[in-house]
Amino acid sequence: MRDVGTYTAIPMMLIAGPALGYFLGTLAAGRWGRSPLFEACGALLGLAASARQIWLLLSRK
């Protein structure tokens, strides 16, 4: 059962990371200029952070 919890957390990480990065990019775009570059970079950084967390999670297994 422990493995089921681990493997169901992976899709949530893949959704939450880019979503949070996009949200922070939107905040940065509102503060420093309305460029879609902030949202795109935020989403990509969030995706990279999620991939890193998944890698660390699976390497412990």
mmCIF file as Biopython writes it, N, C-alpha, C and O atoms, coordinates in Angstrom:
data_model
#
loop_
_atom_site.group_PDB
_atom_site.id
_atom_site.type_symbol
_atom_site.label_atom_id
_atom_site.label_alt_id
_atom_site.label_comp_id
_atom_site.label_asym_id
_atom_site.label_entity_id
_atom_site.label_seq_id
_atom_site.pdbx_PDB_ins_code
_atom_site.Cartn_x
_atom_site.Cartn_y
_atom_site.Cartn_z
_atom_site.occupancy
_atom_site.B_iso_or_equiv
_atom_site.auth_seq_id
_atom_site.auth_asym_id
_atom_site.pdbx_PDB_model_num
ATOM 1   N N  . MET A ? 1  ? 0.819  -1.196 0.000   1.0 0.0 1  A 1 
ATOM 2   C CA . MET A ? 1  ? 0.000  0.000  0.000   1.0 0.0 1  A 1 
ATOM 3   C C  . MET A ? 1  ? 0.861  1.257  0.000   1.0 0.0 1  A 1 
ATOM 4   O O  . MET A ? 1  ? 0.451  2.296  -0.519  1.0 0.0 1  A 1 
ATOM 5   N N  . ARG A ? 2  ? 2.034  1.165  0.572   1.0 0.0 2  A 1 
ATOM 6   C CA . ARG A ? 2  ? 2.905  2.326  0.615   1.0 0.0 2  A 1 
ATOM 7   C C  . ARG A ? 2  ? 3.324  2.762  -0.783  1.0 0.0 2  A 1 
ATOM 8   O O  . ARG A ? 2  ? 3.437  3.954  -1.065  1.0 0.0 2  A 1 
ATOM 9   N N  . ASP A ? 3  ? 3.552  1.787  -1.651  1.0 0.0 3  A 1 
ATOM 10  C CA . ASP A ? 3  ? 3.939  2.101  -3.030  1.0 0.0 3  A 1 
ATOM 11  C C  . ASP A ? 3  ? 2.801  2.766  -3.797  1.0 0.0 3  A 1 
ATOM 12  O O  . ASP A ? 3  ? 3.043  3.619  -4.651  1.0 0.0 3  A 1 
ATOM 13  N N  . VAL A ? 4  ? 1.579  2.385  -3.502  1.0 0.0 4  A 1 
ATOM 14  C CA . VAL A ? 4  ? 0.432  2.998  -4.175  1.0 0.0 4  A 1 
ATOM 15  C C  . VAL A ? 4  ? 0.373  4.486  -3.845  1.0 0.0 4  A 1 
ATOM 16  O O  . VAL A ? 4  ? 0.109  5.300  -4.729  1.0 0.0 4  A 1 
ATOM 17  N N  . GLY A ? 5  ? 0.610  4.846  -2.613  1.0 0.0 5  A 1 
ATOM 18  C CA . GLY A ? 5  ? 0.637  6.258  -2.219  1.0 0.0 5  A 1 
ATOM 19  C C  . GLY A ? 5  ? 1.740  7.026  -2.913  1.0 0.0 5  A 1 
ATOM 20  O O  . GLY A ? 5  ? 1.556  8.176  -3.313  1.0 0.0 5  A 1 
ATOM 21  N N  . THR A ? 6  ? 2.871  6.394  -3.053  1.0 0.0 6  A 1 
ATOM 22  C CA . THR A ? 6  ? 3.989  7.035  -3.733  1.0 0.0 6  A 1 
ATOM 23  C C  . THR A ? 6  ? 3.669  7.293  -5.194  1.0 0.0 6  A 1 
ATOM 24  O O  . THR A ? 6  ? 3.923  8.379  -5.715  1.0 0.0 6  A 1 
ATOM 25  N N  . TYR A ? 7  ? 3.107  6.284  -5.850  1.0 0.0 7  A 1 
ATOM 26  C CA . TYR A ? 7  ? 2.853  6.412  -7.284  1.0 0.0 7  A 1 
ATOM 27  C C  . TYR A ? 7  ? 1.642  7.285  -7.600  1.0 0.0 7  A 1 
ATOM 28  O O  . TYR A ? 7  ? 1.535  7.794  -8.716  1.0 0.0 7  A 1 
ATOM 29  N N  . THR A ? 8  ? 0.742  7.470  -6.661  1.0 0.0 8  A 1 
ATOM 30  C CA . THR A ? 8  ? -0.360 8.398  -6.900  1.0 0.0 8  A 1 
ATOM 31  C C  . THR A ? 8  ? 0.054  9.838  -6.625  1.0 0.0 8  A 1 
ATOM 32  O O  . THR A ? 8  ? -0.626 10.766 -7.064  1.0 0.0 8  A 1 
ATOM 33  N N  . ALA A ? 9  ? 1.139  10.040 -5.916  1.0 0.0 9  A 1 
ATOM 34  C CA . ALA A ? 9  ? 1.633  11.395 -5.666  1.0 0.0 9  A 1 
ATOM 35  C C  . ALA A ? 9  ? 2.328  11.978 -6.890  1.0 0.0 9  A 1 
ATOM 36  O O  . ALA A ? 9  ? 2.410  13.198 -7.032  1.0 0.0 9  A 1 
ATOM 37  N N  . ILE A ? 10 ? 2.820  11.135 -7.758  1.0 0.0 10 A 1 
ATOM 38  C CA . ILE A ? 10 ? 3.561  11.601 -8.932  1.0 0.0 10 A 1 
ATOM 39  C C  . ILE A ? 10 ? 2.706  12.472 -9.855  1.0 0.0 10 A 1 
ATOM 40  O O  . ILE A ? 10 ? 3.175  13.540 -10.246 1.0 0.0 10 A 1 
ATOM 41  N N  . PRO A ? 11 ? 1.483  12.085 -10.227 1.0 0.0 11 A 1 
ATOM 42  C CA . PRO A ? 11 ? 0.687  12.984 -11.081 1.0 0.0 11 A 1 
ATOM 43  C C  . PRO A ? 11 ? 0.374  14.320 -10.414 1.0 0.0 11 A 1 
ATOM 44  O O  . PRO A ? 11 ? 0.306  15.352 -11.083 1.0 0.0 11 A 1 
ATOM 45  N N  . MET A ? 12 ? 0.183  14.299 -9.094  1.0 0.0 12 A 1 
ATOM 46  C CA . MET A ? 12 ? -0.078 15.556 -8.395  1.0 0.0 12 A 1 
ATOM 47  C C  . MET A ? 12 ? 1.135  16.481 -8.452  1.0 0.0 12 A 1 
ATOM 48  O O  . MET A ? 12 ? 0.990  17.696 -8.585  1.0 0.0 12 A 1 
ATOM 49  N N  . MET A ? 13 ? 2.313  15.909 -8.354  1.0 0.0 13 A 1 
ATOM 50  C CA . MET A ? 13 ? 3.523  16.721 -8.472  1.0 0.0 13 A 1 
ATOM 51  C C  . MET A ? 13 ? 3.656  17.306 -9.871  1.0 0.0 13 A 1 
ATOM 52  O O  . MET A ? 13 ? 4.072  18.453 -10.035 1.0 0.0 13 A 1 
ATOM 53  N N  . LEU A ? 14 ? 3.303  16.514 -10.877 1.0 0.0 14 A 1 
ATOM 54  C CA . LEU A ? 14 ? 3.401  16.996 -12.258 1.0 0.0 14 A 1 
ATOM 55  C C  . LEU A ? 14 ? 2.379  18.093 -12.558 1.0 0.0 14 A 1 
ATOM 56  O O  . LEU A ? 14 ? 2.585  18.896 -13.468 1.0 0.0 14 A 1 
ATOM 57  N N  . ILE A ? 15 ? 1.305  18.133 -11.818 1.0 0.0 15 A 1 
ATOM 58  C CA . ILE A ? 15 ? 0.304  19.181 -12.006 1.0 0.0 15 A 1 
ATOM 59  C C  . ILE A ? 15 ? 0.640  20.407 -11.158 1.0 0.0 15 A 1 
ATOM 60  O O  . ILE A ? 15 ? 0.575  21.538 -11.640 1.0 0.0 15 A 1 
ATOM 61  N N  . ALA A ? 16 ? 0.996  20.180 -9.904  1.0 0.0 16 A 1 
ATOM 62  C CA . ALA A ? 16 ? 1.199  21.287 -8.970  1.0 0.0 16 A 1 
ATOM 63  C C  . ALA A ? 16 ? 2.446  22.116 -9.286  1.0 0.0 16 A 1 
ATOM 64  O O  . ALA A ? 16 ? 2.419  23.337 -9.130  1.0 0.0 16 A 1 
ATOM 65  N N  . GLY A ? 17 ? 3.518  21.493 -9.717  1.0 0.0 17 A 1 
ATOM 66  C CA . GLY A ? 17 ? 4.766  22.222 -9.982  1.0 0.0 17 A 1 
ATOM 67  C C  . GLY A ? 17 ? 4.622  23.272 -11.077 1.0 0.0 17 A 1 
ATOM 68  O O  . GLY A ? 17 ? 4.889  24.448 -10.830 1.0 0.0 17 A 1 
ATOM 69  N N  . PRO A ? 18 ? 4.209  22.882 -12.276 1.0 0.0 18 A 1 
ATOM 70  C CA . PRO A ? 18 ? 4.033  23.892 -13.328 1.0 0.0 18 A 1 
ATOM 71  C C  . PRO A ? 18 ? 2.925  24.897 -13.023 1.0 0.0 18 A 1 
ATOM 72  O O  . PRO A ? 18 ? 3.023  26.061 -13.412 1.0 0.0 18 A 1 
ATOM 73  N N  . ALA A ? 19 ? 1.873  24.459 -12.332 1.0 0.0 19 A 1 
ATOM 74  C CA . ALA A ? 19 ? 0.792  25.393 -11.994 1.0 0.0 19 A 1 
ATOM 75  C C  . ALA A ? 19 ? 1.290  26.470 -11.036 1.0 0.0 19 A 1 
ATOM 76  O O  . ALA A ? 19 ? 0.982  27.649 -11.207 1.0 0.0 19 A 1 
ATOM 77  N N  . LEU A ? 20 ? 2.052  26.067 -10.038 1.0 0.0 20 A 1 
ATOM 78  C CA . LEU A ? 20 ? 2.607  27.040 -9.103  1.0 0.0 20 A 1 
ATOM 79  C C  . LEU A ? 20 ? 3.618  27.948 -9.795  1.0 0.0 20 A 1 
ATOM 80  O O  . LEU A ? 20 ? 3.653  29.150 -9.533  1.0 0.0 20 A 1 
ATOM 81  N N  . GLY A ? 21 ? 4.436  27.382 -10.675 1.0 0.0 21 A 1 
ATOM 82  C CA . GLY A ? 21 ? 5.392  28.194 -11.431 1.0 0.0 21 A 1 
ATOM 83  C C  . GLY A ? 21 ? 4.696  29.196 -12.328 1.0 0.0 21 A 1 
ATOM 84  O O  . GLY A ? 21 ? 5.133  30.341 -12.436 1.0 0.0 21 A 1 
ATOM 85  N N  . TYR A ? 22 ? 3.605  28.773 -12.981 1.0 0.0 22 A 1 
ATOM 86  C CA . TYR A ? 22 ? 2.837  29.681 -13.830 1.0 0.0 22 A 1 
ATOM 87  C C  . TYR A ? 22 ? 2.217  30.799 -12.999 1.0 0.0 22 A 1 
ATOM 88  O O  . TYR A ? 22 ? 2.220  31.958 -13.414 1.0 0.0 22 A 1 
ATOM 89  N N  . PHE A ? 23 ? 1.689  30.455 -11.830 1.0 0.0 23 A 1 
ATOM 90  C CA . PHE A ? 23 ? 1.102  31.462 -10.945 1.0 0.0 23 A 1 
ATOM 91  C C  . PHE A ? 23 ? 2.143  32.478 -10.501 1.0 0.0 23 A 1 
ATOM 92  O O  . PHE A ? 23 ? 1.877  33.679 -10.508 1.0 0.0 23 A 1 
ATOM 93  N N  . LEU A ? 24 ? 3.316  32.014 -10.118 1.0 0.0 24 A 1 
ATOM 94  C CA . LEU A ? 24 ? 4.380  32.938 -9.714  1.0 0.0 24 A 1 
ATOM 95  C C  . LEU A ? 24 ? 4.866  33.769 -10.899 1.0 0.0 24 A 1 
ATOM 96  O O  . LEU A ? 24 ? 5.223  34.936 -10.739 1.0 0.0 24 A 1 
ATOM 97  N N  . GLY A ? 25 ? 4.880  33.165 -12.088 1.0 0.0 25 A 1 
ATOM 98  C CA . GLY A ? 25 ? 5.230  33.919 -13.289 1.0 0.0 25 A 1 
ATOM 99  C C  . GLY A ? 25 ? 4.216  35.000 -13.599 1.0 0.0 25 A 1 
ATOM 100 O O  . GLY A ? 25 ? 4.583  36.082 -14.057 1.0 0.0 25 A 1 
ATOM 101 N N  . THR A ? 26 ? 2.942  34.720 -13.354 1.0 0.0 26 A 1 
ATOM 102 C CA . THR A ? 26 ? 1.898  35.722 -13.545 1.0 0.0 26 A 1 
ATOM 103 C C  . THR A ? 26 ? 2.070  36.883 -12.569 1.0 0.0 26 A 1 
ATOM 104 O O  . THR A ? 26 ? 1.889  38.045 -12.934 1.0 0.0 26 A 1 
ATOM 105 N N  . LEU A ? 27 ? 2.416  36.562 -11.339 1.0 0.0 27 A 1 
ATOM 106 C CA . LEU A ? 27 ? 2.672  37.627 -10.360 1.0 0.0 27 A 1 
ATOM 107 C C  . LEU A ? 27 ? 3.868  38.480 -10.771 1.0 0.0 27 A 1 
ATOM 108 O O  . LEU A ? 27 ? 3.837  39.703 -10.642 1.0 0.0 27 A 1 
ATOM 109 N N  . ALA A ? 28 ? 4.916  37.834 -11.262 1.0 0.0 28 A 1 
ATOM 110 C CA . ALA A ? 28 ? 6.101  38.567 -11.710 1.0 0.0 28 A 1 
ATOM 111 C C  . ALA A ? 28 ? 5.788  39.415 -12.934 1.0 0.0 28 A 1 
ATOM 112 O O  . ALA A ? 28 ? 6.297  40.528 -13.064 1.0 0.0 28 A 1 
ATOM 113 N N  . ALA A ? 29 ? 4.960  38.900 -13.827 1.0 0.0 29 A 1 
ATOM 114 C CA . ALA A ? 29 ? 4.591  39.648 -15.034 1.0 0.0 29 A 1 
ATOM 115 C C  . ALA A ? 29 ? 3.767  40.870 -14.659 1.0 0.0 29 A 1 
ATOM 116 O O  . ALA A ? 29 ? 3.914  41.926 -15.274 1.0 0.0 29 A 1 
ATOM 117 N N  . GLY A ? 30 ? 2.918  40.744 -13.675 1.0 0.0 30 A 1 
ATOM 118 C CA . GLY A ? 30 ? 2.139  41.888 -13.226 1.0 0.0 30 A 1 
ATOM 119 C C  . GLY A ? 30 ? 2.987  42.945 -12.559 1.0 0.0 30 A 1 
ATOM 120 O O  . GLY A ? 30 ? 2.671  44.134 -12.611 1.0 0.0 30 A 1 
ATOM 121 N N  . ARG A ? 31 ? 4.055  42.515 -11.936 1.0 0.0 31 A 1 
ATOM 122 C CA . ARG A ? 31 ? 4.908  43.476 -11.223 1.0 0.0 31 A 1 
ATOM 123 C C  . ARG A ? 31 ? 5.930  44.150 -12.135 1.0 0.0 31 A 1 
ATOM 124 O O  . ARG A ? 31 ? 6.174  45.351 -12.019 1.0 0.0 31 A 1 
ATOM 125 N N  . TRP A ? 32 ? 6.530  43.374 -13.044 1.0 0.0 32 A 1 
ATOM 126 C CA . TRP A ? 32 ? 7.631  43.906 -13.853 1.0 0.0 32 A 1 
ATOM 127 C C  . TRP A ? 32 ? 7.324  44.048 -15.334 1.0 0.0 32 A 1 
ATOM 128 O O  . TRP A ? 32 ? 8.220  44.368 -16.115 1.0 0.0 32 A 1 
ATOM 129 N N  . GLY A ? 33 ? 6.110  43.822 -15.730 1.0 0.0 33 A 1 
ATOM 130 C CA . GLY A ? 33 ? 5.776  43.973 -17.139 1.0 0.0 33 A 1 
ATOM 131 C C  . GLY A ? 33 ? 4.928  42.816 -17.628 1.0 0.0 33 A 1 
ATOM 132 O O  . GLY A ? 33 ? 5.039  41.699 -17.122 1.0 0.0 33 A 1 
ATOM 133 N N  . ARG A ? 34 ? 4.097  43.077 -18.590 1.0 0.0 34 A 1 
ATOM 134 C CA . ARG A ? 34 ? 3.161  42.069 -19.075 1.0 0.0 34 A 1 
ATOM 135 C C  . ARG A ? 34 ? 3.750  41.278 -20.234 1.0 0.0 34 A 1 
ATOM 136 O O  . ARG A ? 34 ? 3.304  41.414 -21.374 1.0 0.0 34 A 1 
ATOM 137 N N  . SER A ? 35 ? 4.712  40.483 -19.956 1.0 0.0 35 A 1 
ATOM 138 C CA . SER A ? 35 ? 5.324  39.640 -20.973 1.0 0.0 35 A 1 
ATOM 139 C C  . SER A ? 35 ? 4.961  38.187 -20.698 1.0 0.0 35 A 1 
ATOM 140 O O  . SER A ? 35 ? 5.044  37.746 -19.551 1.0 0.0 35 A 1 
ATOM 141 N N  . PRO A ? 36 ? 4.560  37.432 -21.716 1.0 0.0 36 A 1 
ATOM 142 C CA . PRO A ? 36 ? 4.254  36.019 -21.484 1.0 0.0 36 A 1 
ATOM 143 C C  . PRO A ? 36 ? 5.506  35.185 -21.175 1.0 0.0 36 A 1 
ATOM 144 O O  . PRO A ? 36 ? 5.409  34.007 -20.830 1.0 0.0 36 A 1 
ATOM 145 N N  . LEU A ? 37 ? 6.659  35.804 -21.302 1.0 0.0 37 A 1 
ATOM 146 C CA . LEU A ? 37 ? 7.905  35.108 -21.005 1.0 0.0 37 A 1 
ATOM 147 C C  . LEU A ? 37 ? 7.980  34.699 -19.535 1.0 0.0 37 A 1 
ATOM 148 O O  . LEU A ? 37 ? 8.508  33.634 -19.213 1.0 0.0 37 A 1 
ATOM 149 N N  . PHE A ? 38 ? 7.457  35.537 -18.647 1.0 0.0 38 A 1 
ATOM 150 C CA . PHE A ? 38 ? 7.478  35.221 -17.219 1.0 0.0 38 A 1 
ATOM 151 C C  . PHE A ? 38 ? 6.651  33.967 -16.918 1.0 0.0 38 A 1 
ATOM 152 O O  . PHE A ? 38 ? 7.080  33.097 -16.159 1.0 0.0 38 A 1 
ATOM 153 N N  . GLU A ? 39 ? 5.457  33.885 -17.525 1.0 0.0 39 A 1 
ATOM 154 C CA . GLU A ? 39 ? 4.613  32.719 -17.292 1.0 0.0 39 A 1 
ATOM 155 C C  . GLU A ? 39 ? 5.253  31.452 -17.848 1.0 0.0 39 A 1 
ATOM 156 O O  . GLU A ? 39 ? 5.223  30.403 -17.206 1.0 0.0 39 A 1 
ATOM 157 N N  . ALA A ? 40 ? 5.828  31.552 -19.036 1.0 0.0 40 A 1 
ATOM 158 C CA . ALA A ? 40 ? 6.451  30.382 -19.655 1.0 0.0 40 A 1 
ATOM 159 C C  . ALA A ? 40 ? 7.661  29.913 -18.849 1.0 0.0 40 A 1 
ATOM 160 O O  . ALA A ? 40 ? 7.825  28.716 -18.613 1.0 0.0 40 A 1 
ATOM 161 N N  . CYS A ? 41 ? 8.494  30.836 -18.434 1.0 0.0 41 A 1 
ATOM 162 C CA . CYS A ? 41 ? 9.672  30.464 -17.634 1.0 0.0 41 A 1 
ATOM 163 C C  . CYS A ? 41 ? 9.259  29.895 -16.283 1.0 0.0 41 A 1 
ATOM 164 O O  . CYS A ? 41 ? 9.867  28.940 -15.800 1.0 0.0 41 A 1 
ATOM 165 N N  . GLY A ? 42 ? 8.235  30.472 -15.673 1.0 0.0 42 A 1 
ATOM 166 C CA . GLY A ? 42 ? 7.749  29.955 -14.399 1.0 0.0 42 A 1 
ATOM 167 C C  . GLY A ? 42 ? 7.223  28.547 -14.526 1.0 0.0 42 A 1 
ATOM 168 O O  . GLY A ? 42 ? 7.502  27.701 -13.676 1.0 0.0 42 A 1 
ATOM 169 N N  . ALA A ? 43 ? 6.454  28.278 -15.593 1.0 0.0 43 A 1 
ATOM 170 C CA . ALA A ? 43 ? 5.918  26.935 -15.799 1.0 0.0 43 A 1 
ATOM 171 C C  . ALA A ? 43 ? 7.038  25.934 -16.068 1.0 0.0 43 A 1 
ATOM 172 O O  . ALA A ? 43 ? 6.994  24.810 -15.570 1.0 0.0 43 A 1 
ATOM 173 N N  . LEU A ? 44 ? 8.037  26.332 -16.849 1.0 0.0 44 A 1 
ATOM 174 C CA . LEU A ? 44 ? 9.158  25.422 -17.133 1.0 0.0 44 A 1 
ATOM 175 C C  . LEU A ? 44 ? 9.996  25.152 -15.890 1.0 0.0 44 A 1 
ATOM 176 O O  . LEU A ? 44 ? 10.436 24.024 -15.669 1.0 0.0 44 A 1 
ATOM 177 N N  . LEU A ? 45 ? 10.215 26.177 -15.081 1.0 0.0 45 A 1 
ATOM 178 C CA . LEU A ? 45 ? 10.959 25.961 -13.838 1.0 0.0 45 A 1 
ATOM 179 C C  . LEU A ? 45 ? 10.165 25.083 -12.871 1.0 0.0 45 A 1 
ATOM 180 O O  . LEU A ? 45 ? 10.739 24.252 -12.167 1.0 0.0 45 A 1 
ATOM 181 N N  . GLY A ? 46 ? 8.856  25.267 -12.840 1.0 0.0 46 A 1 
ATOM 182 C CA . GLY A ? 46 ? 8.015  24.409 -12.015 1.0 0.0 46 A 1 
ATOM 183 C C  . GLY A ? 46 ? 8.043  22.969 -12.479 1.0 0.0 46 A 1 
ATOM 184 O O  . GLY A ? 46 ? 8.049  22.048 -11.663 1.0 0.0 46 A 1 
ATOM 185 N N  . LEU A ? 47 ? 8.060  22.771 -13.790 1.0 0.0 47 A 1 
ATOM 186 C CA . LEU A ? 47 ? 8.144  21.418 -14.336 1.0 0.0 47 A 1 
ATOM 187 C C  . LEU A ? 47 ? 9.490  20.784 -13.999 1.0 0.0 47 A 1 
ATOM 188 O O  . LEU A ? 47 ? 9.556  19.602 -13.662 1.0 0.0 47 A 1 
ATOM 189 N N  . ALA A ? 48 ? 10.553 21.562 -14.090 1.0 0.0 48 A 1 
ATOM 190 C CA . ALA A ? 48 ? 11.880 21.041 -13.741 1.0 0.0 48 A 1 
ATOM 191 C C  . ALA A ? 48 ? 11.960 20.685 -12.259 1.0 0.0 48 A 1 
ATOM 192 O O  . ALA A ? 48 ? 12.551 19.669 -11.893 1.0 0.0 48 A 1 
ATOM 193 N N  . ALA A ? 49 ? 11.368 21.518 -11.409 1.0 0.0 49 A 1 
ATOM 194 C CA . ALA A ? 49 ? 11.363 21.222 -9.978  1.0 0.0 49 A 1 
ATOM 195 C C  . ALA A ? 49 ? 10.548 19.967 -9.682  1.0 0.0 49 A 1 
ATOM 196 O O  . ALA A ? 49 ? 10.932 19.160 -8.835  1.0 0.0 49 A 1 
ATOM 197 N N  . SER A ? 50 ? 9.429  19.802 -10.375 1.0 0.0 50 A 1 
ATOM 198 C CA . SER A ? 50 ? 8.618  18.599 -10.195 1.0 0.0 50 A 1 
ATOM 199 C C  . SER A ? 50 ? 9.370  17.358 -10.644 1.0 0.0 50 A 1 
ATOM 200 O O  . SER A ? 50 ? 9.335  16.329 -9.968  1.0 0.0 50 A 1 
ATOM 201 N N  . ALA A ? 51 ? 10.049 17.447 -11.779 1.0 0.0 51 A 1 
ATOM 202 C CA . ALA A ? 51 ? 10.814 16.310 -12.279 1.0 0.0 51 A 1 
ATOM 203 C C  . ALA A ? 51 ? 11.925 15.941 -11.303 1.0 0.0 51 A 1 
ATOM 204 O O  . ALA A ? 51 ? 12.206 14.759 -11.100 1.0 0.0 51 A 1 
ATOM 205 N N  . ARG A ? 52 ? 12.550 16.931 -10.707 1.0 0.0 52 A 1 
ATOM 206 C CA . ARG A ? 52 ? 13.604 16.666 -9.723  1.0 0.0 52 A 1 
ATOM 207 C C  . ARG A ? 52 ? 13.035 15.966 -8.501  1.0 0.0 52 A 1 
ATOM 208 O O  . ARG A ? 52 ? 13.632 15.015 -7.997  1.0 0.0 52 A 1 
ATOM 209 N N  . GLN A ? 53 ? 11.885 16.429 -8.019  1.0 0.0 53 A 1 
ATOM 210 C CA . GLN A ? 53 ? 11.277 15.805 -6.853  1.0 0.0 53 A 1 
ATOM 211 C C  . GLN A ? 53 ? 10.853 14.370 -7.147  1.0 0.0 53 A 1 
ATOM 212 O O  . GLN A ? 53 ? 10.988 13.493 -6.294  1.0 0.0 53 A 1 
ATOM 213 N N  . ILE A ? 54 ? 10.347 14.131 -8.340  1.0 0.0 54 A 1 
ATOM 214 C CA . ILE A ? 54 ? 9.959  12.776 -8.712  1.0 0.0 54 A 1 
ATOM 215 C C  . ILE A ? 54 ? 11.188 11.887 -8.800  1.0 0.0 54 A 1 
ATOM 216 O O  . ILE A ? 54 ? 11.163 10.737 -8.363  1.0 0.0 54 A 1 
ATOM 217 N N  . TRP A ? 55 ? 12.258 12.420 -9.364  1.0 0.0 55 A 1 
ATOM 218 C CA . TRP A ? 55 ? 13.511 11.659 -9.451  1.0 0.0 55 A 1 
ATOM 219 C C  . TRP A ? 55 ? 14.005 11.277 -8.042  1.0 0.0 55 A 1 
ATOM 220 O O  . TRP A ? 55 ? 14.398 10.134 -7.809  1.0 0.0 55 A 1 
ATOM 221 N N  . LEU A ? 56 ? 13.981 12.225 -7.124  1.0 0.0 56 A 1 
ATOM 222 C CA . LEU A ? 56 ? 14.412 11.946 -5.754  1.0 0.0 56 A 1 
ATOM 223 C C  . LEU A ? 56 ? 13.487 10.940 -5.074  1.0 0.0 56 A 1 
ATOM 224 O O  . LEU A ? 56 ? 13.949 10.070 -4.335  1.0 0.0 56 A 1 
ATOM 225 N N  . LEU A ? 57 ? 12.198 11.056 -5.319  1.0 0.0 57 A 1 
ATOM 226 C CA . LEU A ? 57 ? 11.235 10.138 -4.728  1.0 0.0 57 A 1 
ATOM 227 C C  . LEU A ? 57 ? 11.448 8.710  -5.223  1.0 0.0 57 A 1 
ATOM 228 O O  . LEU A ? 57 ? 11.427 7.759  -4.442  1.0 0.0 57 A 1 
ATOM 229 N N  . LEU A ? 58 ? 11.653 8.577  -6.530  1.0 0.0 58 A 1 
ATOM 230 C CA . LEU A ? 58 ? 11.833 7.242  -7.088  1.0 0.0 58 A 1 
ATOM 231 C C  . LEU A ? 58 ? 13.214 6.655  -6.777  1.0 0.0 58 A 1 
ATOM 232 O O  . LEU A ? 58 ? 13.369 5.435  -6.715  1.0 0.0 58 A 1 
ATOM 233 N N  . SER A ? 59 ? 14.201 7.506  -6.586  1.0 0.0 59 A 1 
ATOM 234 C CA . SER A ? 59 ? 15.538 6.988  -6.279  1.0 0.0 59 A 1 
ATOM 235 C C  . SER A ? 59 ? 15.603 6.429  -4.849  1.0 0.0 59 A 1 
ATOM 236 O O  . SER A ? 59 ? 16.459 5.598  -4.546  1.0 0.0 59 A 1 
ATOM 237 N N  . ARG A ? 60 ? 14.712 6.882  -3.987  1.0 0.0 60 A 1 
ATOM 238 C CA . ARG A ? 60 ? 14.665 6.328  -2.636  1.0 0.0 60 A 1 
ATOM 239 C C  . ARG A ? 60 ? 14.001 4.960  -2.582  1.0 0.0 60 A 1 
ATOM 240 O O  . ARG A ? 60 ? 14.193 4.203  -1.631  1.0 0.0 60 A 1 
ATOM 241 N N  . LYS A ? 61 ? 13.226 4.655  -3.600  1.0 0.0 61 A 1 
ATOM 242 C CA . LYS A ? 61 ? 12.493 3.371  -3.638  1.0 0.0 61 A 1 
ATOM 243 C C  . LYS A ? 61 ? 13.374 2.233  -4.066  1.0 0.0 61 A 1 
ATOM 244 O O  . LYS A ? 61 ? 12.914 1.094  -4.148  1.0 0.0 61 A 1 
#
